[in-house]
Amino acid sequence: MSAITPQDFRTACSRFATGVTIITTTDGATRAGLTANSFSSVSVEPPLVLWSLRLQSRARDVFERAGRFAVNVLAAEQAELARHFARGHDDPFHGLALEGPAKAIAGDAAQLPLIPGALAQLICRTDQIVTAGDHLIFIGEVEALTQRVGAPLLFYAGGMADGAPALCQPDPGA
Ligand SMILES: Cc1cc2nc3c(=O)[nH]c(=O)nc-3n(C[C@H](O)[C@H](O)[C@H](O)COP(=O)(O)O)c2cc1C
């Protein structure tokens, strides 16, 4: 096998379809949030999730200091929000007209900024931060959550798409 280039690597990984999240936090003074598709569930008992952040991200210090984060799983109609939170802003919430109250949910002692209309919101306490190459892996214990049925926003081969209807039916066994 020939040596892989970063472009080969990115392209191969882009063949893995994912959902899209916006990960948010605040350290009390500064709010931060970014679009991320590196989210994954890890453990059920205790409930653990992970996601990874570029070492160079301007949001790195806030996420490291805050000790908490929220994972907002985006719905199909939230592609524009995903693009906004992928652009990089000092305060991505500033001037943003979020429809509906971004109200705190049970366990959200830190009043983490949440994305209204998300399919799921997972409030997490940061359990471990692991350095891995050019990213930090944040592992969090889920302390509270909301969820609803709806069509997901999907990411595949570098593009975003609405969830296929077949994916959007609630599983009767779940
Ligand atoms: C669909 C999608 C998924 C992304 N996933 C991640 C991710 O998992 N981790 C990450 O650090 N950046 C990810 N990004 C890029 C960040 O959203 C982007 O770099 C960031 O918002 C720019 O701000 P920053 O310079 O403060 O990091 C993703 C972007 C898109 C469009």
The ligand as an SDF file (V2000), in Angstrom:
LIG
                    3D

 31 33  0  0  0  0  0  0  0  0999 V2000
  -20.1010   18.8060    9.1730 C   0  0  0  0  0  0  0  0  0  0  0  0
  -18.9150   19.3660    9.9210 C   0  0  0  0  0  0  0  0  0  0  0  0
  -18.3380   18.6190   10.9280 C   0  0  0  0  0  0  0  0  0  0  0  0
  -17.2540   19.1200   11.6720 C   0  0  0  0  0  0  0  0  0  0  0  0
  -16.7320   18.3710   12.6860 N   0  0  0  0  0  0  0  0  0  0  0  0
  -15.7360   18.8690   13.4610 C   0  0  0  0  0  0  0  0  0  0  0  0
  -15.2530   18.1350   14.5890 C   0  0  0  0  0  0  0  0  0  0  0  0
  -15.7180   17.0490   14.8940 O   0  0  0  0  0  0  0  0  0  0  0  0
  -14.2580   18.6970   15.3210 N   0  0  0  0  0  0  0  0  0  0  0  0
  -13.7170   19.9190   15.0160 C   0  0  0  0  0  0  0  0  0  0  0  0
  -12.8080   20.3720   15.7270 O   0  0  0  0  0  0  0  0  0  0  0  0
  -14.1640   20.6300   13.9600 N   0  0  0  0  0  0  0  0  0  0  0  0
  -15.1700   20.1490   13.1970 C   0  0  0  0  0  0  0  0  0  0  0  0
  -15.6590   20.8720   12.1350 N   0  0  0  0  0  0  0  0  0  0  0  0
  -15.0690   22.1900   11.8590 C   0  0  0  0  0  0  0  0  0  0  0  0
  -15.5130   23.2130   12.8700 C   0  0  0  0  0  0  0  0  0  0  0  0
  -16.9180   23.3830   12.8850 O   0  0  0  0  0  0  0  0  0  0  0  0
  -14.8230   24.5560   12.5130 C   0  0  0  0  0  0  0  0  0  0  0  0
  -13.4570   24.3300   12.3820 O   0  0  0  0  0  0  0  0  0  0  0  0
  -14.9790   25.5620   13.5720 C   0  0  0  0  0  0  0  0  0  0  0  0
  -16.2950   25.9680   13.8010 O   0  0  0  0  0  0  0  0  0  0  0  0
  -14.1580   26.7920   13.2080 C   0  0  0  0  0  0  0  0  0  0  0  0
  -13.9540   27.5240   14.3650 O   0  0  0  0  0  0  0  0  0  0  0  0
  -12.5800   27.4440   15.1720 P   0  0  0  0  0  0  0  0  0  0  0  0
  -11.5340   28.0280   14.3010 O   0  0  0  0  0  0  0  0  0  0  0  0
  -12.8380   28.2300   16.3900 O   0  0  0  0  0  0  0  0  0  0  0  0
  -12.3390   26.0050   15.4570 O   0  0  0  0  0  0  0  0  0  0  0  0
  -16.7250   20.3980   11.3800 C   0  0  0  0  0  0  0  0  0  0  0  0
  -17.3130   21.1550   10.3460 C   0  0  0  0  0  0  0  0  0  0  0  0
  -18.3930   20.6500    9.6260 C   0  0  0  0  0  0  0  0  0  0  0  0
  -19.0220   21.4820    8.5500 C   0  0  0  0  0  0  0  0  0  0  0  0
  1  2  1  0
  2  3  1  0
  2 30  2  0
  3  4  2  0
  4  5  1  0
  4 28  1  0
  5  6  2  0
  6  7  1  0
  6 13  1  0
  7  8  2  0
  7  9  1  0
  9 10  1  0
 10 11  2  0
 10 12  1  0
 12 13  2  0
 13 14  1  0
 14 15  1  0
 14 28  1  0
 15 16  1  0
 16 17  1  0
 16 18  1  0
 18 19  1  0
 18 20  1  0
 20 21  1  0
 20 22  1  0
 22 23  1  0
 23 24  1  0
 24 25  2  0
 24 26  1  0
 24 27  1  0
 28 29  2  0
 29 30  1  0
 30 31  1  0
M  END
$$$$
